[in-house]
Amino acid sequence: MADKLNDEQAYDRLHSALLALGKEEGQTVRGDTSLKAARQALALLQLGLLKAMDDASDKNVAIKAPTEI
């Protein structure tokens, strides 16, 4: 069984995923919209994780529970 990732490793994976998406636009509206949404989601997750790490909190403010929506 693989070891669990620590917060820094999780951040690095999110960052790598964001870099893997690149900056190119999608050829279609569908593709372009999906890429932009994915980039935004990954960036927000990264920032939320950094804030949680800084606050020593288990709550990533970028993630809303269904009851919070």
C-alpha contacts under 8 A as a table, 3 or more apart, distances in Angstrom:
res1	aa1	res2	aa2	distance
5	L	8	E	7.87
5	L	9	Q	5.53
5	L	10	A	5.93
6	N	9	Q	5.28
6	N	10	A	6.18
7	D	10	A	5.01
7	D	11	Y	6.12
7	D	49	L	7.70
7	D	53	M	7.51
8	E	11	Y	5.02
8	E	12	D	6.14
9	Q	12	D	4.96
9	Q	13	R	6.21
10	A	13	R	5.13
10	A	14	L	6.30
11	Y	14	L	5.12
11	Y	15	H	6.13
11	Y	46	Q	6.05
11	Y	49	L	7.10
11	Y	50	L	7.86
12	D	15	H	4.99
12	D	16	S	6.04
13	R	16	S	5.00
13	R	17	A	6.15
14	L	17	A	5.11
14	L	18	L	6.27
14	L	42	L	6.30
14	L	45	L	7.72
14	L	46	Q	6.48
15	H	18	L	5.02
15	H	19	L	6.20
15	H	42	L	7.57
15	H	43	A	7.86
15	H	46	Q	7.22
16	S	19	L	5.04
16	S	20	A	6.03
17	A	20	A	4.99
17	A	21	L	6.51
17	A	42	L	7.67
18	L	21	L	5.39
18	L	22	G	7.08
18	L	39	R	5.97
18	L	42	L	6.19
18	L	43	A	7.31
19	L	22	G	5.36
21	L	35	L	7.18
21	L	39	R	7.23
25	E	32	D	5.48
25	E	35	L	7.58
26	G	29	V	6.92
26	G	30	R	7.67
26	G	31	G	4.77
26	G	32	D	3.80
26	G	33	T	7.57
26	G	35	L	6.99
27	Q	31	G	6.50
27	Q	32	D	6.58
28	T	31	G	5.22
28	T	32	D	5.98
29	V	32	D	5.10
29	V	33	T	5.81
30	R	33	T	5.34
30	R	34	S	6.14
31	G	34	S	5.12
31	G	35	L	6.15
32	D	35	L	5.18
32	D	36	K	6.16
33	T	36	K	5.18
33	T	37	A	6.09
34	S	37	A	5.15
34	S	38	A	6.10
35	L	38	A	5.11
35	L	39	R	6.14
36	K	39	R	5.18
36	K	40	Q	6.15
37	A	40	Q	5.13
37	A	41	A	6.04
38	A	41	A	5.08
38	A	42	L	6.09
39	R	42	L	5.27
39	R	43	A	6.12
40	Q	43	A	5.17
40	Q	44	L	6.14
41	A	44	L	5.19
41	A	45	L	6.11
42	L	45	L	5.05
42	L	46	Q	6.14
43	A	46	Q	5.11
43	A	47	L	6.27
44	L	47	L	5.09
44	L	48	G	6.00
44	L	62	A	5.89
45	L	48	G	5.03
45	L	49	L	6.05
45	L	60	N	7.56
45	L	62	A	5.57
45	L	63	I	7.48
46	Q	49	L	5.15
46	Q	50	L	6.22
47	L	50	L	5.07
47	L	51	K	6.18
47	L	62	A	7.69
48	G	51	K	5.12
48	G	52	A	6.13
48	G	60	N	4.89
48	G	61	V	5.32
48	G	62	A	5.06
48	G	63	I	7.90
49	L	52	A	5.06
49	L	53	M	6.10
49	L	60	N	5.55
49	L	61	V	7.97
49	L	62	A	7.99
50	L	53	M	5.06
50	L	54	D	6.09
51	K	54	D	4.99
51	K	55	D	6.01
51	K	60	N	7.35
51	K	61	V	7.95
52	A	55	D	5.05
52	A	56	A	5.77
52	A	57	S	4.84
52	A	58	D	6.29
52	A	59	K	5.98
52	A	60	N	5.57
52	A	61	V	7.60
53	M	56	A	4.98
53	M	57	S	6.38
54	D	57	S	7.75
57	S	60	N	7.77
60	N	63	I	5.71
61	V	64	K	7.01
64	K	67	T	7.89
64	K	68	E	5.81
64	K	69	I	6.62
65	A	68	E	5.25
65	A	69	I	6.89
66	P	69	I	5.49
